Amino acid sequence: MPPNEQTPLIQTVLISPPRPRYTHSTIRRFCTIALGTTLVVIVILFLIPGRWLPGNRSESEWAPLRHPWSSWPERAQFSYDDLRKVLLDTPNEEKARQWSQYYTAGPHLAGKNLSQAIWTREKWQEFGVQSSIVDYDIYINYPVGHRLALLEKKSKSKTESAEEEQEDVIGMMKYKVKYECSLEEDVLDEDPTSGLDNRIPTFHGYSASGNATAQYVYVNFGTYEDYEDLVRANISLKGNIALVKYGKIFRGLKVKRAQELGMVGVVIYTDPQEDGEMTEENGYKTYPNGPARNPSSVQRGSTQFLSVAPGDPTTPGYPSKPGVPRQDPHHSIPSIPSLPISYKDALPLLKALNGHGPKASDFNKYWQGGGLGYKGVQYNIGPSPSGLVLNLVNEQEYITTPLWNVIGIINGTLQDEVIVLGNHRDAWIAGGAGDPNSGSACLNEVIRSFGEALKQGWKPLRTIVFASWDGEEYGLIGSTEWVEEYIPWLSKSAVAYLNLDAGTRGPNFDAAASPLLNKALYEATSLIQSPNQTIPGQTVRDLWDGHIRTMGSGSDFTAFQDFAGIPSLDMGFASGPDSPVYHYHSNYDSFAWMDKFGDVGWHYHVAITKVWAVLAAALVETPIIALNATDYATGLDTYLHSVKKLSTTAFPSVADSPILDSLESAIARLYNASITFDAKAADLADIINSGVPWWRWWRKAQLYYQVRQVNDRYKYLERNFLHKEGLDGRSWFKHVVFAPGLWTGYAGATFPGLVEAVDRKDREGVERWSKIIEKNIDDATESLK
Ligand SMILES: [Zn+2]
């Protein structure tokens, strides 16, 4: 019947069972499943490192895919314990002394030490570490000439009488030379490098050439507050020369403020007030006959405005490669001349101020305590009378010239987790046995030790980079340019930077660090025996009060910590108030001084070498990176309290405002997240340490990814504190927690943006910076979740 309107739309039609589309369909299906499964199994097996399986330790070309610490710690041919043993057994006093003797035998000023760079590279290669020289073209000054003289205007009657008097004509004026500063350090028979023909003159790095004749004023330490005190006391500064003591703050900032106040030159001298108990006044003989300061010693040094920007002042923020555009450097170097002098040369200048102007002792507590009272100095402020002037001549040659970093590398299984160890090589003088070459001697010993471990079959988990920086002294140039060049790679890979500048100057352990590294430092120092064994068995940690300073500036960690957000540490054995006076940046920071006074027996060199090596090993080898987030949160809380305290006096309306309260809760959130995160990391470490049997390979794979995730979070935690735009007025500094104090330079300022806004009494700035910091802290908290 044909369909009509009654025909149902859906009808059941009977059909025969479907015919297979292909013949042998069952076999086909079986084959598809079998092949698919095989493929999956192959892929999985391919990802499972062969080394997990017992008896199979062959090298695989897929090394990065292996569970890198599957055999750590107990099953490896060369365990973590073996490594630590090599690092503790290898360094020795004789070698440290030998390296020190090499570096301190002749001048090695920045950009003038190529032979030492080549020697260093060759030594490291001999130790088994692949090394190369990385150079930059930097803008720098070298001394040409200088003069400092105390002049007295000639009265007519005198001109006729005294024929033998030394006379000076400056402009239209005739002067009698009352005192010509030697500007030289004494040549000592006991200290051979003090008498080298090619010894380096006394001068300041990045100081301006100039010839100034003017009255002068004693400005104490030349801190911002000291100058403020003088302005308040109506002391005339403009047009005069500042006579200032070394100490308290970075020397360049003494010059910066003098320049801002219209002064025309700066003379900086070392007052024995800085020498603690070890003074001639207290009956100690002076070097080389005793531990007190040699009166002719002069502290050279850079007058760069370190807290504005370190590195080559003509290339802020980018590497000084040949041909790059260059900026005017004067945003971060002075335009008035300055000279460093000894207290022997300062005495006649200070005494000539006796009776002129108010006395320092009439000022506040920061002005008390000059150390030359016993020599007849009354510490009058001046200005010197109009007939009594200083003639300051500073002649510098400015050139653009290469400098040389030596970079060594030990590739680890993980190439995106990198620990950098660095020390600078350049010094202001022929010697530099303390600063920096005690550190250089130790760096060689650290590398020799790691090289020994490599020879014995050690395969590092993470990658280690060693750096011998050039140009630190002028303004952290070598390290800053290197970080600026490699910032993309460092941001991705760097776990920590460990700096050793003057590794040994005395017996007192001292350290500054990002709080992430506190725990690792306490552990490393607890493992090393102190050279002081008055109580047998005591460790470096036992003799150290445990105080870890905050990161400021003044050495090569600055670009790592403050520009790149890489957790950094700086340490060394420093001199104390009752140890022989360390002649900082003077000819007497020499091998002879170190051998006889600084580190008799060279044991402190070896101790700091071991601390450095063992600390690096912990960061390189432990499966979970040895950083601690909780310490960071605790640190932030402490810093915030100091901001609150500061506000209470400086800017009371801010001290208990809701702005700081919301910062406090952000820190509390970070603290909670950190505790949870550190605990999770510790659990993972426990699982790894107790071992997962090979047949639970899927658990191992899972563990591997968990560990990688935890380590990435540790690695990037500090990066969250970078603020792209940088600090107000000094945009090179990107870290919102750490920066050198704007007016201290060396000492660390915490929450610098916020603190400076409080100091300026800038309500808007306080609010803006609180919000920026809060956002950074919240990002850090988020990153741990
Ligand atoms: Zn140094």
Residues whose N, C-alpha, C, O or C-beta is under 5 A from the ligand:
A	BS01	ZN	D435 P436 D501 A502
